[in-house]
Amino acid sequence: MIPFRIFALLILAIGLACGPAHADRRVALVIGNSAYKSAPKLGNPVNDATLVGGMFKKAGFDSVDVRLDLSASEMRRMLREFAGRTRDADMAVIYYAGHGIELEGTNYLIPIDATLETDGDVLDETIPVERALFAVEPAKQLRLIILDACRDNPFSKTMKRTLASRAIGRGLAKVEPTSPNTMIAFAAKAGSTASDGDSRNSPFAVALVEHLPKPGLDLRKA
């Protein structure tokens, strides 16, 4: 789960002064990948993205782009377009739900058309988390990446290793952003996987929407 310090900052960042007087420009990109072509379909990410995207809209974000079941080329295009919108934004958020993989300490987001037959395919068929960090970097005040991508990953069990010693982790690796005012929130701690739960939404997505403040709530007094 998210460390308390990060979760508290996340609440303040999204909910602070959501009322009519709020002047900062806030933009969000929400991606949910469920319909994987070379792995069993995930039940929740599309629902989670829809839920979280609705929360951002209710919070009064100036731009909320919700995209579902994206291929690698579509994910790259959406990140490129979002980077353009962050140039005049004070706060930028990317939420991703779907499969992710960690290869030798680097985290990657997995599009629905990835096959990942070998570990080398990770470099060609997935999107490094650093690409998402690059997309939010122009925001002037705060940059957030929320990764609901720590599910048990079937690709890591079946892909062939070009080197026997090459490390493919369980869950995602811990990342410490080097840019100021930048945070990454994970659905599970480093090296662990998160549960999808038994309902239409993951426990992580439900917790985010439940605990983030309602529109108009000023958390400066919270």
VENLINWO-V500263 format. One line per field, one symbol per residue. ss: DSSP state (a for helix, b for strand, c for the rest). psi: psi as a letter, one per 20 degrees, with the letter a starting at -180 (. if undefined). burial: b if it has 16 or more other ideal C-beta (glycine too) atoms within 10 Angstrom, else e. A space follows every 10 residues. Layout:
BEGIN
ss->???
psi->???
burial->???
END
This chain:
BEGIN
ss->cccaaaaaaa aaaaaccccc cccccbbbbb bbcccccccc ccccaaaaaa aaaaaaaacc ccbbbbbbcc caaaaaaaaa aaaaaaaacc bbbbbbbccb bbbccbbbbb cccccccbcc aaaaabbbaa aaaaaacccc cbbbbbbbcc cccaaaaacb cccccccbcc cccccccccc cbbbbbcccc cccccccccc ccaaaaaaaa acccccccaa ac
psi->rpqggghghg ggghipliah ipiqppqqpp poogmphkqq pphhgggggg ghhhggghik qhpooppqmq rghhggghhg hhhhhihkqh pppppppaqr qpolipqqpo rijqhlhrhh hhhhiroqhh hhhhhihiph gppppoomkk roohhhhhqq phphipporp bqqppoqhqq kpqppqiqrp jrqqqiajai qqhggggghh hqqqpipoji j.
burial->ebeeeebebb bebbbbbbee ebeebbbbbb bbbbbbeebe ebbbbbbbbb bbbebbeebb bebbbbbbbb ebeebeebbe ebbebbeebe bbbbbbbbbb bbbeebbbbb bbbbebeebb bbeebbbebe bbbebbeebe ebbbbbbbbb bebebbeebe eeeeeeebbe bbbebebeee ebbbbbbbee eeebebeeee bbbbbbebbe ebbeeeeebe ee
END
